């Protein structure tokens, strides 16, 4: 539905800007999709839902605006002078289909002068995307857009027999519509006919043969109410859509039929001249029953969660043109206006009050008697880590916490204390609580291998139980164990991904570690912030032999509770610089004992503004480098946020980095 900003002000003299008007209508349920400037006016495109045909005219929109701004709705007058000649002496109307056309009104205006419409009228039609034709046709379109009630003007002198018959078409009857479409009818199409032929398709479009032209002197003005379903079926069958059919399909207000006819007749007399014959033909078989709805104050309070005074409720409803019939202590008896066919239940009245009061004015409250617990941090981290591992191809397993006492043959990672014994075990070979999950995962791999699955990628997130001295209660610790068959570095990469996604901005620092669970020289303990975070390594040859593995798995066990404590669940974002980077690749000679974590940590201590990223990409050993030495290659990425860096600036940063590495770690640039 397109409306003119200035035209709207004829009916509600508000002071809202275009943006304020758009926002107000949108908040009231009439979404303004766009506002387009056209000369000194604006065209607002309003989305009108199918249950609000009352807003398919500018007057209907103005009614909503008047409620929003608490101003009076200005409805144009429709009184006009008539001559002494009565319409019934000139024409008759026969309605053979009262079910399909419950109301039909007609007026005759004689002696008009056809010509261009006044500039103000043409301008308003153009804002809405309508093409001006002549003064009479333009006025019928004007009143259609103003009231939402379709009208049609026939050249009265072209009507055979000077009478109108509302009937069903005969099979095979034809009509050329005003837009040039040639229609062939079937008997289920309702037509407007004279004594000889159809002259219009009821509720859709008039015919070419009786349209108003520059030679027209006398007109027959039609305003009617047509049954919506029949208009919809006929429109689809004939493939013709119009502004009139769009409104009839959505049920126009029967009470507006005569008002729109009077309004158009008055404007035609004022602009095109002529005399309006006395009286009007009004065939009305509609027996409108008033819709009464009871509104209970406690019900409104219960649904909206706010208390409104009865005076405010009455004020909103009366501004929306509802009538208060009676009121008691906690209820109002409301009469619904004829143009609001969508309101017939108590909940509809409550919705009307809510949208005008403003949904944004209703405070958010809890509607349940029990407060919800805040989001559990531990559970959130568990969910995130499990999702990450699943995305990297790992399957979760759940194994038994009660294990056999052979586990004590292997040194515990987290404690040297013996396992915690169960006093009355159900099975004699399962009599203690586990102090690591690693052996459980190895049993799962063995089971899968025996059943034809050679490669296993699994994890378990569960508790281990660590004994304490002097019979103190055990330390129950949640650990995450991961088994990977792709090698040590991929497993380390999995751990780094978890740390990164949990926003733990600490360098993972492996330290040599000896355990009979891992191969010597191929295992490490992991530290974060000086605390032991976990253990990772390649499974020992002894375990390989015991389980008869055909491939060597790597396995890690992490302190999950430490992970939770260090995690940051809220992500932070920063704007990426639009300036180019400068990349420097360096290869340095370091002692064999120096780790990449130490190198990166040493560079990080410089806190350089322009150093955006450090990437390790190569490790190399050879006789030329020397015994006990290794070559480590890494990439430095520099970028400024406010300008393009110069090479000489980056040279200064690079020299400072190399000097720091030499002083702190005895590292020199490889030549």
Residue, then its C-alpha position, 0 to 999 in steps of 0.5 A: x500500500x503506497x501513501x503520500x506523506x502530504x496527502x496523509x496530513x489532510x486527515x491528521x495534521x501531525x508534525x511527525x517527520x517522514x522517519x518518525x512517521x515510518x517508525x510510529x507506523x511500524x511500531x503499531x504493526x504497519x511496517x513501512x518498507x521504504x520511503x521514497x522522495x518524489x519532488x516535495x513529497x514522499x511515497x511511503x510503502x506500507x506493508x498491510x497484512x491481509x487481516x487489515x483491509x481497513x488500512x488499504x486506504x489513506x484514511x485508514x492509515x490516517x486513523x492509525x496515525x491519529x491514534x499514535x499522535x493523539x490527534x483528531x481524525x479529519x474526515x472529508x464532508x460528503x454533502x452536495x447539492x442535487x437537482x430536482x430530477x430523481x434518479x429513479x426516473x432515469x434508471x433502474x438496477x436489478x440485482x439477481x445475485x444478492x449473495x455475490x453482491x449484497x450491496x449495490x449503490x448508484x448515482x447519476x451525474x449529468x452535464x459533466x465536462x471531461x478534461x484533465x484533472x487539476x494539477x494537485x490531483x494528478x500530482x497525488x496520483x503520480x506519487x502513488x504510481x497511478x497514471x492520470x486519465x481524465x477528471x472523472x476516472x482520476x476522481x474514482x481512483x482518488x477516492x479508491x486510494x483515499x477510502x479503500x472502496x473501489x468505484x466505477x464510472x460508466x458512460x450512462x449514454x452507452x448503457x443499453x436500456x439505461x439500466x444495470x443488471x447484476x448477474x452471472x455471465x452466460x457461458x461464452x459471453x465476451x467482454x473487452x476490458x478497459x486494459x484491452x484484455x479480451x475475456x470469455x466468461x463462464x457462468x461462475x463469473x459475476x458481471x455487471x450488464x445492461x439490457x444487451x451485454x456485460x459492461x464490467x467484470x464485477x469487482x475487477x474491471x470495467x469494459x471498454x465499450x462503456x468507459x468514460x471518454x472525452x465525449x462523455x456527458x452523463x455518468x452512472x457512478x457505481x459503488x458496491x460490495x462484492x463477495x470476496x471469494x467470488x472476486x478472487x476466483x474470477x480474477x484468477x480465472x480471467x488472469x486480471x488483477x486490479x486495485x479494485x480486485x485486490x481490495x474486494x478480495x480482502x473484504x471492504x467495509x460495507x458501511x463505506x460503500x455509500x460514503x465513497x459514492x457520495x465523496x466521489x459524486x461531490x468531487x466530480x460535481x466540484x471539478x467536472x461540473x454537472x448536476x447530481x440527480x436527487x437520491x441514489x439507488x441502494x440495493x442493500x441486503x446486508x444485515x450487519x450485526x454489531x460485534x460486542x466483545x467483553x474485555x476483562x482487566x485481569x485477563x489483560x494484566x495476566x497476558x501483558x504482565x502490566x497493569x493499565x488503568x481502565x481510563x487508559x484502556x478506554x482512551x485507546x479503544x475509543x481513539x481506534x473508533x471502538x465504542x464502550x457500551x458499558x463498564x463494570x469494576x473489572x470489565x468493559x463491554x466494547x462494540x467493534x466498528x464495521x471496518x474492523x472485521x478482524x476483531x471479534x475476540x477478547x484477545x484481539x482487543x488486548x492486542x489492539x491495546x498492547x500495540x498502541x500502548x507500545x510493546x517496547x513499553x512493556x517491561x521484560x519480566x519472568x513469568x515462571x515462579x522459579x528462577x533459572x540458574x545462570x549458564x553453567x561455565x563448566x557445561x559451556x566449556x564441555x559443550x564447546x570442546x566436544x563440538x570442536x573434537x567432533x568437528x575434527x573427526x574424533x568420537x567420544x567414548x565412555x569407559x568404566x571408572x573401575x579398573x583392574x589392579x594391573x594399572x598400578x604397574x604403570x606409574x601414574x601421571x598425576x600422582x605416585x600414590x597407589x590406586x584407590x582400592x574398593x573394599x567390596x568389589x563386584x568382580x575381584x579383577x576390578x577392584x580399584x578406581x582409575x588414576x588415568x584414562x589413557x589405558x581405557x582408551x588403549x583398550x578401546x583401540x584394541x577392541x576396534x582393531x580386533x573388529x577390523x577398524x585400524x584407525x581410531x580417533x577417540x576421546x573421553x572426558x571423565x573423572x580420575x581418582x587420585x589417592x592421598x596420604x593418611x587416608x584423606x578423601x581422594x582427589x577427583x579430577x576431570x580429565x580429557x584424554x585424546x587418542x590420535x593415530x596421525x602422529x605427535x604433531x597433529x595431536x599437539x595441533x588438536x590441543x592448540x585448536x582447543x586452547x585457541x577456541x577457548x581464548x587461552x592466550x598462552x603458548x603451549x610449552x612441551x617439556x621432556x618427560x619420562x613415563x613407562x606409558x610413553x616412548x622415551x624421547x617422544x613424550x612431554x608434559x605440557x605447561x600453561x602459565x607455569x602449571x602442569x596442564x597435561x601430558x602427551x606422547x607416543x605410546x611405549x613399546x611395552x604397551x604396543x606389545x601388550x596390546x598387539x597394536x599394528x600402528x603406534x598411537x599418540x595419546x594426551x591427557x589434559x587437566x580439564x578443570x584447569x582448562x575451564x578455569x583459564x577459558x574465556x567464553x566471550x569472544x573479542x573482535x578487532x578491526x583488520x587493518x586495511x594497509x598491506x603487510x610486510x613479511x620477513x622469513x628468518x632462519x636461526x641456529x639454536x641449541x637442540x634444547x631450545x624449543x619453539x615456545x621459548x623463541x616465540x615467548x622471547x619475541x612476545x616480551x618485546x610487545x612490538x606495535x607493528x608485529x602482527x603475527x609469528x608463524x613457525x614453518x620449518x625445522x632442519x638438522x644437518x652436519x653443516x649446522x653442527x652437533x647439538x644444533x638445529x635450524x628453526x625457520x619462522x615468519x614475521x608479519x608486520x603491519x600498521x593500523x594507520x599507514x603503510x610501513x616502510x622497510x627501514x622501520x621493519x628493519x629496525x624491528x627485525x634487528x631488535x628481535x635478533x638481538x633479543x634472541x641472541x642475548x636471551x637464548x644464544x640464538x644467531x641468524x643462519x647465514 
